[in-house]
Amino acid sequence: MPRRLPPLNAVRAFDAAARHLSFTKAAEELHVTQAAVSHQIKALEEWLGLPLFRRMNRALALTEAGQSYVPSVREALDTLAQATEKLIRNDSTGPLTISAMPSFASKWLVPRLMRFQKRHPDLDVRVQSTTQIVDFTRQDVDLAIRFGNGHWPDLQVERLLTEDIFPVGHPSLLKNGPPLACPEDLRHHTLLHDDYNISWAVWFRAAGIDGADVERGLRFDDSSFTLQAAMSGHGIALARGVLVADDIAAGRLVRLFDVHMPGSLAYYVAAPPHYFSRPKVKAFRDWLFEEAERTP
């Protein structure tokens, strides 16, 4: 059964007028006109069907009904104020839930998270790894990082990182086994595939190589598995530059050849527009873009 509640503005006007026993002072507190307070009180009295004040020439007094109403009104307003303050405080601190693809989370986001935690120790970051699009109306997620074309209706979308596609392999492959001096040499190496990259067929065409068997090799459904296989020396992977930047810098992988292709997709930050004004979301969003600037 729905609650039968009086208009909140009228209740606030009543509370202020009851404390000051003055419409004028109540108006000053609420930053409205004296006429507005008087109108609100009258509307509340009509809604209740009871007089709340006795209006005298130069004085204002509570009626018996008004006196009995005051304690409950103040308790209700205090409870509402405390709940609002707690909600706002929790939106500046506490849990912050980020949704990201597993490959991006493991290869780019998680290795950098400590820097965010040092800057914002009062925020507890929770990373949800999934390839599914977030439903912000049903899921408790503050910000999503997604790989795609950036077209997600009803969300504010900001491009975080673009990338090139190029082959990578373990450094040992340059020293042992068949040579890797030019793209043609890939015919003699195991190719590693995943479902989120430009296909080897497209890359071989860009390199000007015809007739290569582009379907052979190992196939994975997640880029992080493909890159792990490359770091284990199992073959050559087509890598998205964002995901291998740290591994190349650390010497776990090497970039092969000069042939690369710009990716048609990119990494985006996405959330409902009003989320971006929330303090903890803004803090994480700003930090993400700082880290993106530092990514080779």
C-alpha positions in Angstrom: 0.0 0.0 0.0 1.5 3.4 -1.0 2.5 5.8 1.7 0.3 8.8 2.3 2.9 11.6 2.6 2.5 15.4 2.7 4.6 17.5 0.3 8.2 17.7 1.5 8.7 21.4 0.9 5.7 22.2 3.0 7.0 19.9 5.8 10.4 21.7 5.7 8.6 25.0 5.9 6.6 23.9 8.9 9.7 22.6 10.7 11.5 25.9 10.2 8.5 28.0 11.2 7.9 25.9 14.3 11.4 26.3 15.5 11.5 30.0 14.9 7.8 30.7 15.5 8.3 33.2 12.7 7.5 32.9 9.0 10.0 35.6 8.3 12.9 33.8 10.0 11.9 30.5 8.5 12.0 32.2 5.0 15.6 33.4 5.8 16.7 29.9 6.8 15.2 28.3 3.7 16.3 31.2 1.3 12.8 31.8 0.1 10.3 34.7 0.6 8.0 35.0 3.6 5.0 34.7 1.3 6.4 31.4 0.0 6.6 30.0 3.5 3.2 31.2 4.4 1.8 29.6 1.2 3.6 26.3 2.0 2.2 26.2 5.6 -1.3 27.0 4.3 -1.0 24.2 1.7 0.1 21.7 4.4 -2.8 22.7 6.7 -5.3 22.2 3.9 -3.7 18.8 3.1 -4.0 17.8 6.7 -7.3 19.4 7.3 -6.0 20.9 10.5 -4.6 24.3 11.6 -1.0 24.1 12.7 -0.4 27.7 13.8 -2.4 30.4 15.5 -1.6 33.6 13.6 -1.7 36.7 15.8 -0.9 40.4 15.0 2.8 40.2 15.9 3.2 36.6 17.1 2.9 33.1 15.9 2.0 30.1 18.0 1.6 26.4 17.4 -1.8 24.9 17.8 -2.3 21.7 19.8 -2.2 19.7 16.5 1.0 21.6 15.5 2.7 20.8 18.8 1.9 17.1 18.5 3.2 17.1 14.9 6.5 18.8 15.6 8.5 15.8 17.2 7.6 13.3 14.5 8.4 15.8 11.7 11.8 16.6 13.2 12.6 13.0 13.7 11.6 12.2 10.2 13.7 15.1 8.7 16.7 14.1 10.9 16.5 10.5 9.7 16.3 11.7 6.1 19.2 14.1 6.5 21.3 11.4 8.1 20.5 8.8 5.4 21.3 11.4 2.7 24.6 12.3 4.3 25.5 8.6 4.6 24.7 8.0 1.0 26.7 11.0 -0.2 29.6 9.9 2.0 29.5 6.4 0.7 29.5 7.7 -2.9 32.9 9.4 -2.1 34.4 6.4 -0.4 33.7 2.7 0.0 33.3 0.1 -2.8 33.9 1.1 -6.5 32.9 -1.6 -9.0 34.6 -1.7 -12.4 33.5 -4.0 -15.2 36.2 -4.9 -17.7 37.0 -7.6 -20.3 39.2 -10.4 -18.7 42.1 -9.8 -21.1 42.1 -6.0 -20.4 41.7 -6.5 -16.7 44.6 -9.0 -16.4 47.0 -7.4 -18.9 46.5 -3.7 -18.4 44.2 -2.7 -15.5 45.2 -4.9 -12.6 49.0 -4.3 -12.9 48.3 -0.6 -12.5 45.7 -0.7 -9.8 48.1 -0.2 -6.9 48.9 3.3 -8.1 45.2 4.1 -7.8 44.9 2.5 -4.4 47.9 4.5 -3.1 46.2 7.7 -4.3 42.7 6.8 -3.0 43.2 4.4 -0.1 39.6 5.0 1.1 38.1 3.4 -2.1 37.8 -0.3 -2.3 38.0 -1.3 -6.0 36.2 -4.4 -7.1 36.9 -5.6 -10.7 34.4 -7.7 -12.4 35.8 -9.4 -15.5 33.3 -10.2 -18.2 32.7 -9.8 -21.9 29.0 -9.0 -21.4 27.7 -5.5 -21.9 26.8 -4.0 -18.5 23.1 -3.3 -17.7 23.5 -0.3 -15.4 19.8 -0.4 -14.5 20.1 -3.9 -13.0 23.8 -4.4 -12.1 25.7 -2.7 -9.3 28.5 -1.4 -11.5 30.0 2.1 -11.3 32.0 2.2 -14.5 32.6 -0.2 -17.5 35.7 -0.5 -19.8 34.8 -2.1 -23.1 36.4 -3.0 -26.4 34.4 -2.1 -29.4 33.2 0.7 -31.7 32.0 3.0 -28.9 28.3 2.9 -29.9 26.4 2.0 -26.8 23.0 3.8 -26.6 22.1 5.8 -23.5 25.6 5.8 -22.1 28.3 8.4 -22.0 31.2 6.9 -23.8 34.8 8.1 -23.9 37.6 6.6 -25.9 40.4 5.5 -23.6 43.0 3.7 -25.8 43.4 2.9 -29.4 45.9 0.4 -30.7 47.8 -1.3 -33.4 47.9 -5.0 -34.3 51.2 -6.7 -34.8 52.9 -10.1 -34.3 54.7 -10.9 -31.1 56.7 -13.9 -29.8 59.0 -15.1 -27.1 62.5 -13.8 -27.4 63.9 -17.3 -27.5 62.2 -17.8 -30.9 64.7 -15.3 -32.4 67.6 -17.5 -31.3 66.3 -21.0 -31.7 64.2 -22.7 -34.4 63.2 -21.4 -37.8 64.3 -17.9 -38.6 62.1 -14.8 -38.0 63.8 -12.3 -40.3 60.7 -11.4 -42.4 57.0 -12.0 -42.4 57.4 -14.9 -44.9 59.2 -16.8 -42.2 55.9 -17.1 -40.3 55.0 -20.0 -42.6 57.3 -22.1 -40.5 56.0 -21.1 -37.1 52.8 -22.0 -35.1 50.2 -19.3 -35.3 48.2 -18.4 -32.3 44.6 -17.1 -32.7 42.0 -15.5 -30.6 38.4 -14.3 -31.3 39.0 -10.5 -30.6 41.9 -9.7 -33.0 42.2 -9.0 -36.7 42.6 -12.4 -38.3 46.0 -13.6 -39.5 44.5 -13.7 -43.1 44.0 -9.9 -42.9 47.5 -9.3 -41.5 49.2 -11.5 -44.2 47.4 -9.6 -46.9 48.7 -6.3 -45.4 52.2 -7.8 -45.4 51.8 -8.7 -49.0 51.9 -12.5 -48.5 49.7 -14.8 -50.5 49.0 -18.5 -50.1 49.8 -18.8 -46.4 47.9 -21.4 -44.4 46.3 -18.9 -41.9 44.0 -21.4 -40.2 46.7 -23.7 -38.7 47.9 -23.3 -35.1 46.3 -22.9 -31.7 43.1 -21.0 -31.0 41.8 -19.4 -27.8 38.6 -17.6 -26.8 40.4 -14.9 -24.8 43.4 -12.7 -25.7 45.1 -13.2 -22.4 45.4 -16.9 -23.1 46.8 -16.3 -26.5 49.4 -14.0 -25.1 50.3 -16.4 -22.3 50.8 -19.1 -25.0 53.1 -16.7 -26.9 55.1 -16.0 -23.7 55.4 -19.7 -23.1 57.0 -20.1 -26.5 54.2 -22.0 -28.2 54.0 -19.8 -31.2 53.4 -16.3 -32.7 50.4 -14.2 -31.7 48.8 -11.2 -33.3 48.7 -8.8 -30.4 46.8 -5.7 -29.6 49.4 -3.1 -28.6 47.6 -2.1 -25.4 47.7 -5.6 -24.0 51.4 -6.3 -24.7 52.9 -3.0 -23.8 54.1 -4.2 -20.4 55.2 -7.6 -21.6 57.3 -6.0 -24.4 58.8 -3.5 -22.0 59.7 -6.3 -19.5 61.2 -8.5 -22.3 58.7 -11.2 -22.0 57.7 -10.7 -25.6 59.3 -9.1 -28.6 57.5 -7.3 -31.4 58.2 -8.8 -34.8 58.7 -7.0 -38.1 57.5 -3.6 -39.1 54.2 -4.6 -40.5 51.3 -3.4 -38.2 47.7 -2.6 -38.7 45.6 0.0 -36.9 42.8 -1.6 -35.0 39.3 -0.7 -36.1 38.1 -0.9 -32.5 39.2 0.7 -29.3 38.9 0.6 -25.5 36.2 2.9 -24.1 35.0 4.0 -20.7 31.2 3.9 -20.5 28.5 4.6 -17.9 25.2 6.6 -17.6 26.0 10.3 -18.0 25.2 11.3 -14.4 27.6 8.6 -13.1 30.6 10.7 -14.2 29.8 13.5 -11.7 30.0 11.1 -8.7 33.2 11.7 -6.9 34.6 8.1 -6.8 33.7 7.5 -10.5 35.3 10.8 -11.5 38.4 9.9 -9.5 38.8 6.5 -11.3 38.0 7.9 -14.7 40.6 10.7 -14.4 43.2 8.1 -13.1 42.4 5.8 -16.1 43.2 8.6 -18.6 46.4 9.5 -16.8 47.5 5.9 -17.1 46.4 5.8 -20.7 48.8 8.7 -21.4 51.6 6.7 -19.9 50.9 3.6 -22.0 53.4 3.3 -24.9 
